[in-house]
Amino acid sequence: MEVGLNHFLIVSALLFGIGLFALVSRRNAILVLMGIELMLNAANINIIAFSRYGGLGVDGQVISIFVIILAVAEAAIALAIVLNIYNNFSTINIDEVRTLKE
């Protein structure tokens, strides 16, 4: 059995679905960030799969590296925000943080 484009798309759709479920259903800020990272990884799988089977060559892998760099920057900034929220409110639950003025 040979791995084809459909297999990559199925794995990517499953990862994206799990990430979307984590983003919508979780109230913890860290788990929401993990859901966003899963969704970005699903996009990377799609980009690399279409680059391999679509004849784009190395271009898809270069774009994927840029997405990974974007994910690292997003994680660093988001974790700094989460730490600041925890210092101010003593919780990381999104529902309990109503205002940022305090």
A tleap script that builds the chain and sets N, CA, C and O, in Angstrom:
source leaprc.protein.ff14SB
mol = sequence {
  NMET GLU VAL GLY LEU ASN HIE PHE LEU ILE
  VAL SER ALA LEU LEU PHE GLY ILE GLY LEU
  PHE ALA LEU VAL SER ARG ARG ASN ALA ILE
  LEU VAL LEU MET GLY ILE GLU LEU MET LEU
  ASN ALA ALA ASN ILE ASN ILE ILE ALA PHE
  SER ARG TYR GLY GLY LEU GLY VAL ASP GLY
  GLN VAL ILE SER ILE PHE VAL ILE ILE LEU
  ALA VAL ALA GLU ALA ALA ILE ALA LEU ALA
  ILE VAL LEU ASN ILE TYR ASN ASN PHE SER
  THR ILE ASN ILE ASP GLU VAL ARG THR LEU
  LYS CGLU
}
set mol.1.N position { 0.839 -1.179 0.000 }
set mol.1.CA position { 0.000 0.000 0.000 }
set mol.1.C position { 0.883 1.242 0.000 }
set mol.1.O position { 1.807 1.363 0.804 }
set mol.2.N position { 0.593 2.134 -0.889 }
set mol.2.CA position { 1.380 3.351 -1.029 }
set mol.2.C position { 0.648 4.531 -0.397 }
set mol.2.O position { -0.568 4.670 -0.535 }
set mol.3.N position { 1.392 5.363 0.287 }
set mol.3.CA position { 0.813 6.546 0.923 }
set mol.3.C position { 0.628 7.616 -0.144 }
set mol.3.O position { 1.574 7.994 -0.835 }
set mol.4.N position { -0.603 8.095 -0.267 }
set mol.4.CA position { -0.917 9.099 -1.278 }
set mol.4.C position { -1.375 10.403 -0.657 }
set mol.4.O position { -1.325 10.594 0.558 }
set mol.5.N position { -1.816 11.284 -1.516 }
set mol.5.CA position { -2.271 12.607 -1.079 }
set mol.5.C position { -3.485 12.501 -0.160 }
set mol.5.O position { -3.615 13.271 0.791 }
set mol.6.N position { -4.373 11.548 -0.441 }
set mol.6.CA position { -5.574 11.394 0.378 }
set mol.6.C position { -5.236 11.071 1.830 }
set mol.6.O position { -5.913 11.544 2.743 }
set mol.7.N position { -4.205 10.275 2.047 }
set mol.7.CA position { -3.812 9.925 3.415 }
set mol.7.C position { -3.346 11.158 4.181 }
set mol.7.O position { -3.703 11.353 5.343 }
set mol.8.N position { -2.547 11.983 3.516 }
set mol.8.CA position { -2.090 13.211 4.162 }
set mol.8.C position { -3.260 14.139 4.476 }
set mol.8.O position { -3.301 14.758 5.539 }
set mol.9.N position { -4.207 14.230 3.548 }
set mol.9.CA position { -5.351 15.108 3.763 }
set mol.9.C position { -6.244 14.606 4.897 }
set mol.9.O position { -6.810 15.407 5.641 }
set mol.10.N position { -6.372 13.299 5.031 }
set mol.10.CA position { -7.171 12.747 6.131 }
set mol.10.C position { -6.516 13.037 7.472 }
set mol.10.O position { -7.193 13.455 8.411 }
set mol.11.N position { -5.206 12.820 7.577 }
set mol.11.CA position { -4.493 13.109 8.827 }
set mol.11.C position { -4.575 14.596 9.152 }
set mol.11.O position { -4.767 14.978 10.306 }
set mol.12.N position { -4.428 15.428 8.130 }
set mol.12.CA position { -4.500 16.866 8.341 }
set mol.12.C position { -5.892 17.298 8.787 }
set mol.12.O position { -6.024 18.155 9.661 }
set mol.13.N position { -6.924 16.717 8.199 }
set mol.13.CA position { -8.291 17.061 8.599 }
set mol.13.C position { -8.566 16.624 10.033 }
set mol.13.O position { -9.237 17.338 10.779 }
set mol.14.N position { -8.057 15.460 10.426 }
set mol.14.CA position { -8.233 15.004 11.802 }
set mol.14.C position { -7.520 15.933 12.790 }
set mol.14.O position { -8.085 16.296 13.821 }
set mol.15.N position { -6.284 16.315 12.474 }
set mol.15.CA position { -5.558 17.237 13.347 }
set mol.15.C position { -6.260 18.586 13.442 }
set mol.15.O position { -6.362 19.166 14.523 }
set mol.16.N position { -6.740 19.080 12.310 }
set mol.16.CA position { -7.430 20.364 12.317 }
set mol.16.C position { -8.718 20.279 13.128 }
set mol.16.O position { -9.055 21.207 13.864 }
set mol.17.N position { -9.436 19.169 12.994 }
set mol.17.CA position { -10.664 18.986 13.767 }
set mol.17.C position { -10.408 18.917 15.259 }
set mol.17.O position { -11.153 19.503 16.045 }
set mol.18.N position { -9.355 18.203 15.661 }
set mol.18.CA position { -8.997 18.132 17.082 }
set mol.18.C position { -8.590 19.507 17.597 }
set mol.18.O position { -8.963 19.890 18.706 }
set mol.19.N position { -7.826 20.251 16.801 }
set mol.19.CA position { -7.422 21.599 17.197 }
set mol.19.C position { -8.601 22.540 17.307 }
set mol.19.O position { -8.661 23.357 18.226 }
set mol.20.N position { -9.547 22.436 16.376 }
set mol.20.CA position { -10.736 23.277 16.431 }
set mol.20.C position { -11.597 22.933 17.639 }
set mol.20.O position { -12.146 23.823 18.288 }
set mol.21.N position { -11.716 21.641 17.941 }
set mol.21.CA position { -12.472 21.225 19.122 }
set mol.21.C position { -11.823 21.760 20.395 }
set mol.21.O position { -12.516 22.227 21.299 }
set mol.22.N position { -10.491 21.691 20.467 }
set mol.22.CA position { -9.781 22.212 21.641 }
set mol.22.C position { -9.950 23.724 21.745 }
set mol.22.O position { -10.069 24.258 22.848 }
set mol.23.N position { -9.963 24.411 20.624 }
set mol.23.CA position { -10.109 25.861 20.630 }
set mol.23.C position { -11.493 26.284 21.094 }
set mol.23.O position { -11.629 27.262 21.828 }
set mol.24.N position { -12.512 25.563 20.678 }
set mol.24.CA position { -13.890 25.945 20.987 }
set mol.24.C position { -14.310 25.486 22.382 }
set mol.24.O position { -15.014 26.211 23.084 }
set mol.25.N position { -13.890 24.303 22.782 }
set mol.25.CA position { -14.444 23.718 24.003 }
set mol.25.C position { -13.650 24.014 25.269 }
set mol.25.O position { -14.211 23.916 26.361 }
set mol.26.N position { -12.415 24.360 25.179 }
set mol.26.CA position { -11.585 24.530 26.368 }
set mol.26.C position { -11.678 25.943 26.911 }
set mol.26.O position { -11.863 26.901 26.160 }
set mol.27.N position { -11.548 26.061 28.211 }
set mol.27.CA position { -11.542 27.362 28.871 }
set mol.27.C position { -10.155 27.730 29.392 }
set mol.27.O position { -9.922 28.873 29.786 }
set mol.28.N position { -9.259 26.790 29.395 }
set mol.28.CA position { -7.904 27.024 29.860 }
set mol.28.C position { -7.096 27.648 28.710 }
set mol.28.O position { -7.132 27.149 27.585 }
set mol.29.N position { -6.381 28.720 28.988 }
set mol.29.CA position { -5.658 29.437 27.944 }
set mol.29.C position { -4.546 28.595 27.330 }
set mol.29.O position { -4.281 28.708 26.133 }
set mol.30.N position { -3.900 27.765 28.117 }
set mol.30.CA position { -2.823 26.917 27.592 }
set mol.30.C position { -3.393 25.894 26.604 }
set mol.30.O position { -2.789 25.644 25.561 }
set mol.31.N position { -4.530 25.309 26.917 }
set mol.31.CA position { -5.136 24.325 26.015 }
set mol.31.C position { -5.655 24.980 24.739 }
set mol.31.O position { -5.649 24.357 23.677 }
set mol.32.N position { -6.099 26.221 24.833 }
set mol.32.CA position { -6.509 26.954 23.634 }
set mol.32.C position { -5.290 27.177 22.732 }
set mol.32.O position { -5.387 27.033 21.513 }
set mol.33.N position { -4.163 27.522 23.317 }
set mol.33.CA position { -2.935 27.693 22.530 }
set mol.33.C position { -2.494 26.382 21.895 }
set mol.33.O position { -2.007 26.377 20.764 }
set mol.34.N position { -2.658 25.277 22.602 }
set mol.34.CA position { -2.318 23.978 22.028 }
set mol.34.C position { -3.226 23.652 20.844 }
set mol.34.O position { -2.778 23.055 19.866 }
set mol.35.N position { -4.505 24.041 20.928 }
set mol.35.CA position { -5.415 23.839 19.809 }
set mol.35.C position { -5.000 24.639 18.588 }
set mol.35.O position { -5.084 24.149 17.462 }
set mol.36.N position { -4.556 25.862 18.805 }
set mol.36.CA position { -4.085 26.688 17.688 }
set mol.36.C position { -2.842 26.071 17.054 }
set mol.36.O position { -2.700 26.078 15.831 }
set mol.37.N position { -1.950 25.544 17.870 }
set mol.37.CA position { -0.746 24.894 17.345 }
set mol.37.C position { -1.101 23.653 16.527 }
set mol.37.O position { -0.480 23.396 15.495 }
set mol.38.N position { -2.090 22.884 16.976 }
set mol.38.CA position { -2.529 21.721 16.193 }
set mol.38.C position { -3.091 22.147 14.842 }
set mol.38.O position { -2.856 21.484 13.832 }
set mol.39.N position { -3.824 23.239 14.823 }
set mol.39.CA position { -4.382 23.723 13.567 }
set mol.39.C position { -3.278 24.202 12.622 }
set mol.39.O position { -3.358 23.980 11.414 }
set mol.40.N position { -2.261 24.852 13.160 }
set mol.40.CA position { -1.139 25.276 12.318 }
set mol.40.C position { -0.356 24.078 11.785 }
set mol.40.O position { 0.112 24.101 10.646 }
set mol.41.N position { -0.211 23.038 12.598 }
set mol.41.CA position { 0.472 21.832 12.128 }
set mol.41.C position { -0.330 21.130 11.037 }
set mol.41.O position { 0.248 20.570 10.106 }
set mol.42.N position { -1.648 21.156 11.145 }
set mol.42.CA position { -2.484 20.583 10.090 }
set mol.42.C position { -2.302 21.358 8.781 }
set mol.42.O position { -2.256 20.762 7.704 }
set mol.43.N position { -2.198 22.675 8.878 }
set mol.43.CA position { -1.941 23.484 7.684 }
set mol.43.C position { -0.577 23.156 7.091 }
set mol.43.O position { -0.429 23.120 5.870 }
set mol.44.N position { 0.424 22.917 7.939 }
set mol.44.CA position { 1.750 22.539 7.444 }
set mol.44.C position { 1.712 21.209 6.705 }
set mol.44.O position { 2.352 21.062 5.664 }
set mol.45.N position { 0.975 20.249 7.227 }
set mol.45.CA position { 0.864 18.959 6.543 }
set mol.45.C position { 0.232 19.150 5.171 }
set mol.45.O position { 0.685 18.553 4.194 }
set mol.46.N position { -0.806 19.972 5.084 }
set mol.46.CA position { -1.432 20.249 3.787 }
set mol.46.C position { -0.464 20.906 2.820 }
set mol.46.O position { -0.384 20.520 1.654 }
set mol.47.N position { 0.266 21.893 3.300 }
set mol.47.CA position { 1.198 22.611 2.421 }
set mol.47.C position { 2.264 21.674 1.891 }
set mol.47.O position { 2.572 21.708 0.700 }
set mol.48.N position { 2.829 20.843 2.739 }
set mol.48.CA position { 3.890 19.934 2.300 }
set mol.48.C position { 3.332 18.839 1.399 }
set mol.48.O position { 3.980 18.450 0.427 }
set mol.49.N position { 2.139 18.337 1.707 }
set mol.49.CA position { 1.538 17.302 0.855 }
set mol.49.C position { 1.239 17.844 -0.540 }
set mol.49.O position { 1.522 17.178 -1.536 }
set mol.50.N position { 0.672 19.040 -0.618 }
set mol.50.CA position { 0.390 19.606 -1.935 }
set mol.50.C position { 1.670 19.982 -2.662 }
set mol.50.O position { 1.713 19.962 -3.892 }
set mol.51.N position { 2.701 20.321 -1.922 }
set mol.51.CA position { 3.966 20.622 -2.574 }
set mol.51.C position { 4.593 19.357 -3.147 }
set mol.51.O position { 5.218 19.398 -4.207 }
set mol.52.N position { 4.429 18.234 -2.453 }
set mol.52.CA position { 5.009 16.980 -2.935 }
set mol.52.C position { 4.219 16.418 -4.104 }
set mol.52.O position { 4.806 16.021 -5.111 }
set mol.53.N position { 2.900 16.377 -3.988 }
set mol.53.CA position { 2.077 15.750 -5.014 }
set mol.53.C position { 1.594 16.721 -6.079 }
set mol.53.O position { 1.082 16.296 -7.115 }
set mol.54.N position { 1.747 18.012 -5.842 }
set mol.54.CA position { 1.298 18.997 -6.819 }
set mol.54.C position { 2.399 19.504 -7.718 }
set mol.54.O position { 2.135 20.267 -8.647 }
set mol.55.N position { 3.616 19.099 -7.464 }
set mol.55.CA position { 4.719 19.497 -8.319 }
set mol.55.C position { 5.287 20.868 -8.004 }
set mol.55.O position { 5.917 21.479 -8.868 }
set mol.56.N position { 5.085 21.369 -6.793 }
set mol.56.CA position { 5.632 22.682 -6.438 }
set mol.56.C position { 7.109 22.598 -6.068 }
set mol.56.O position { 7.791 23.623 -6.048 }
set mol.57.N position { 7.605 21.436 -5.783 }
set mol.57.CA position { 9.006 21.277 -5.428 }
set mol.57.C position { 9.274 21.706 -3.999 }
set mol.57.O position { 8.567 21.299 -3.077 }
set mol.58.N position { 10.287 22.521 -3.819 }
set mol.58.CA position { 10.724 22.928 -2.495 }
set mol.58.C position { 9.920 24.120 -1.971 }
set mol.58.O position { 10.014 24.440 -0.786 }
set mol.59.N position { 9.149 24.771 -2.806 }
set mol.59.CA position { 8.415 25.973 -2.402 }
set mol.59.C position { 7.474 25.710 -1.232 }
set mol.59.O position { 7.373 26.542 -0.330 }
set mol.60.N position { 6.794 24.586 -1.226 }
set mol.60.CA position { 5.884 24.252 -0.136 }
set mol.60.C position { 6.610 24.065 1.181 }
set mol.60.O position { 6.093 24.431 2.237 }
set mol.61.N position { 7.806 23.496 1.124 }
set mol.61.CA position { 8.575 23.307 2.352 }
set mol.61.C position { 9.096 24.629 2.893 }
set mol.61.O position { 9.193 24.800 4.109 }
set mol.62.N position { 9.431 25.555 2.025 }
set mol.62.CA position { 9.872 26.878 2.472 }
set mol.62.C position { 8.711 27.622 3.135 }
set mol.62.O position { 8.894 28.262 4.170 }
set mol.63.N position { 7.532 27.540 2.547 }
set mol.63.CA position { 6.351 28.165 3.142 }
set mol.63.C position { 6.049 27.535 4.491 }
set mol.63.O position { 5.663 28.228 5.432 }
set mol.64.N position { 6.224 26.217 4.589 }
set mol.64.CA position { 5.992 25.516 5.844 }
set mol.64.C position { 6.957 25.976 6.933 }
set mol.64.O position { 6.570 26.083 8.097 }
set mol.65.N position { 8.179 26.244 6.576 }
set mol.65.CA position { 9.153 26.766 7.552 }
set mol.65.C position { 8.713 28.132 8.057 }
set mol.65.O position { 8.859 28.429 9.243 }
set mol.66.N position { 8.173 28.969 7.172 }
set mol.66.CA position { 7.664 30.273 7.606 }
set mol.66.C position { 6.481 30.116 8.555 }
set mol.66.O position { 6.341 30.890 9.503 }
set mol.67.N position { 5.629 29.122 8.310 }
set mol.67.CA position { 4.502 28.881 9.205 }
set mol.67.C position { 5.000 28.414 10.564 }
set mol.67.O position { 4.444 28.807 11.590 }
set mol.68.N position { 6.030 27.590 10.592 }
set mol.68.CA position { 6.609 27.136 11.861 }
set mol.68.C position { 7.206 28.313 12.623 }
set mol.68.O position { 7.049 28.401 13.841 }
set mol.69.N position { 7.888 29.215 11.926 }
set mol.69.CA position { 8.446 30.412 12.570 }
set mol.69.C position { 7.325 31.282 13.128 }
set mol.69.O position { 7.449 31.826 14.225 }
set mol.70.N position { 6.233 31.416 12.381 }
set mol.70.CA position { 5.073 32.164 12.869 }
set mol.70.C position { 4.485 31.514 14.111 }
set mol.70.O position { 4.085 32.214 15.042 }
set mol.71.N position { 4.425 30.189 14.140 }
set mol.71.CA position { 3.883 29.481 15.300 }
set mol.71.C position { 4.763 29.675 16.531 }
set mol.71.O position { 4.248 29.811 17.640 }
set mol.72.N position { 6.061 29.690 16.353 }
set mol.72.CA position { 6.976 29.906 17.481 }
set mol.72.C position { 6.808 31.311 18.040 }
set mol.72.O position { 6.769 31.498 19.257 }
set mol.73.N position { 6.709 32.299 17.157 }
set mol.73.CA position { 6.521 33.678 17.622 }
set mol.73.C position { 5.173 33.829 18.322 }
set mol.73.O position { 5.078 34.507 19.345 }
set mol.74.N position { 4.133 33.203 17.775 }
set mol.74.CA position { 2.816 33.255 18.399 }
set mol.74.C position { 2.831 32.598 19.765 }
set mol.74.O position { 2.218 33.112 20.701 }
set mol.75.N position { 3.507 31.489 19.898 }
set mol.75.CA position { 3.571 30.791 21.184 }
set mol.75.C position { 4.316 31.621 22.220 }
set mol.75.O position { 3.900 31.680 23.377 }
set mol.76.N position { 5.399 32.257 21.828 }
set mol.76.CA position { 6.173 33.060 22.776 }
set mol.76.C position { 5.358 34.250 23.279 }
set mol.76.O position { 5.329 34.527 24.478 }
set mol.77.N position { 4.702 34.947 22.366 }
set mol.77.CA position { 3.909 36.111 22.764 }
set mol.77.C position { 2.691 35.687 23.584 }
set mol.77.O position { 2.363 36.324 24.584 }
set mol.78.N position { 2.026 34.618 23.165 }
set mol.78.CA position { 0.842 34.162 23.877 }
set mol.78.C position { 1.187 33.663 25.275 }
set mol.78.O position { 0.428 33.904 26.214 }
set mol.79.N position { 2.301 32.982 25.431 }
set mol.79.CA position { 2.691 32.528 26.766 }
set mol.79.C position { 3.052 33.702 27.668 }
set mol.79.O position { 2.795 33.658 28.871 }
set mol.80.N position { 3.639 34.739 27.107 }
set mol.80.CA position { 3.908 35.937 27.907 }
set mol.80.C position { 2.596 36.582 28.359 }
set mol.80.O position { 2.491 37.041 29.496 }
set mol.81.N position { 1.609 36.618 27.485 }
set mol.81.CA position { 0.304 37.160 27.865 }
set mol.81.C position { -0.353 36.299 28.934 }
set mol.81.O position { -0.935 36.827 29.881 }
set mol.82.N position { -0.268 34.974 28.792 }
set mol.82.CA position { -0.854 34.071 29.782 }
set mol.82.C position { -0.175 34.241 31.140 }
set mol.82.O position { -0.851 34.243 32.169 }
set mol.83.N position { 1.132 34.382 31.157 }
set mol.83.CA position { 1.840 34.606 32.421 }
set mol.83.C position { 1.434 35.928 33.060 }
set mol.83.O position { 1.293 36.007 34.281 }
set mol.84.N position { 1.246 36.953 32.259 }
set mol.84.CA position { 0.798 38.241 32.779 }
set mol.84.C position { -0.619 38.139 33.345 }
set mol.84.O position { -0.907 38.709 34.397 }
set mol.85.N position { -1.502 37.420 32.657 }
set mol.85.CA position { -2.863 37.211 33.170 }
set mol.85.C position { -2.826 36.435 34.473 }
set mol.85.O position { -3.569 36.749 35.404 }
set mol.86.N position { -1.967 35.424 34.551 }
set mol.86.CA position { -1.875 34.634 35.788 }
set mol.86.C position { -1.356 35.485 36.948 }
set mol.86.O position { -1.825 35.347 38.078 }
set mol.87.N position { -0.398 36.356 36.675 }
set mol.87.CA position { 0.117 37.224 37.735 }
set mol.87.C position { -0.931 38.207 38.234 }
set mol.87.O position { -0.953 38.541 39.419 }
set mol.88.N position { -1.801 38.674 37.342 }
set mol.88.CA position { -2.810 39.655 37.740 }
set mol.88.C position { -4.054 39.032 38.342 }
set mol.88.O position { -4.627 39.592 39.277 }
set mol.89.N position { -4.490 37.884 37.831 }
set mol.89.CA position { -5.774 37.307 38.234 }
set mol.89.C position { -5.642 35.984 38.988 }
set mol.89.O position { -6.641 35.489 39.509 }
set mol.90.N position { -4.480 35.412 39.063 }
set mol.90.CA position { -4.220 34.118 39.711 }
set mol.90.C position { -5.029 32.981 39.093 }
set mol.90.O position { -5.373 32.023 39.786 }
set mol.91.N position { -5.330 33.073 37.822 }
set mol.91.CA position { -6.012 32.008 37.085 }
set mol.91.C position { -5.652 32.131 35.608 }
set mol.91.O position { -5.284 33.203 35.126 }
set mol.92.N position { -5.768 31.001 34.898 }
set mol.92.CA position { -5.569 31.051 33.454 }
set mol.92.C position { -6.828 30.632 32.709 }
set mol.92.O position { -6.793 30.410 31.498 }
set mol.93.N position { -7.936 30.523 33.430 }
set mol.93.CA position { -9.216 30.233 32.787 }
set mol.93.C position { -9.716 31.475 32.081 }
set mol.93.O position { -9.771 32.555 32.668 }
set mol.94.N position { -10.074 31.320 30.837 }
set mol.94.CA position { -10.469 32.454 30.017 }
set mol.94.C position { -11.787 33.052 30.504 }
set mol.94.O position { -11.969 34.267 30.441 }
set mol.95.N position { -12.707 32.219 30.986 }
set mol.95.CA position { -14.006 32.718 31.430 }
set mol.95.C position { -13.919 33.595 32.662 }
set mol.95.O position { -14.736 34.501 32.827 }
set mol.96.N position { -12.958 33.352 33.528 }
set mol.96.CA position { -12.847 34.100 34.777 }
set mol.96.C position { -12.178 35.456 34.588 }
set mol.96.O position { -12.284 36.320 35.458 }
set mol.97.N position { -11.504 35.653 33.488 }
set mol.97.CA position { -10.846 36.925 33.212 }
set mol.97.C position { -11.821 37.778 32.420 }
set mol.97.O position { -11.995 37.568 31.219 }
set mol.98.N position { -12.447 38.719 33.066 }
set mol.98.CA position { -13.477 39.556 32.430 }
set mol.98.C position { -12.912 40.876 31.938 }
set mol.98.O position { -13.299 41.362 30.875 }
set mol.99.N position { -12.008 41.451 32.694 }
set mol.99.CA position { -11.474 42.759 32.331 }
set mol.99.C position { -9.973 42.759 32.531 }
set mol.99.O position { -9.452 42.069 33.408 }
set mol.100.N position { -9.288 43.526 31.725 }
set mol.100.CA position { -7.844 43.624 31.848 }
set mol.100.C position { -7.420 44.945 32.496 }
set mol.100.O position { -6.234 45.275 32.500 }
set mol.101.N position { -8.363 45.693 33.037 }
set mol.101.CA position { -8.053 46.992 33.626 }
set mol.101.C position { -7.469 46.898 35.026 }
set mol.101.O position { -6.831 47.848 35.479 }
set mol.102.N position { -7.658 45.813 35.711 }
set mol.102.CA position { -7.248 45.729 37.125 }
set mol.102.C position { -5.778 45.757 37.325 }
set mol.102.O position { -5.308 45.693 38.461 }
savepdb mol mol.pdb
quit
